[in-house]
Amino acid sequence: MVLCLLWNVVAVTGAWIRGE
C-alpha cells in the first residue's frame, strides 16, 4: 500500500534526523 510505504519513509527520515 502506498500509505504504508510513505509511513515507512517518514519513520526512516525521522530516525535519520534524530541521528544527526
N, C-alpha and C positions, 0 to 999 in steps of 0.2 A: 504494500500500500504506500502511496506517495507520502501520506501524513506520517507514517511510521519512519520512512527514510528521512524526512525533514526533521522529525523529532530527534533522530539519531545524530544528524549533523549538528543540531543545536546543542546537544549534550556534549559532543566531542569539542565543539568550539568553546563552550563554557569551561570545560576541563582544561583546554589549552590556555585560555586567558588566565585561569587560576594558576596554571603552571608558570606563566610569565611573571 
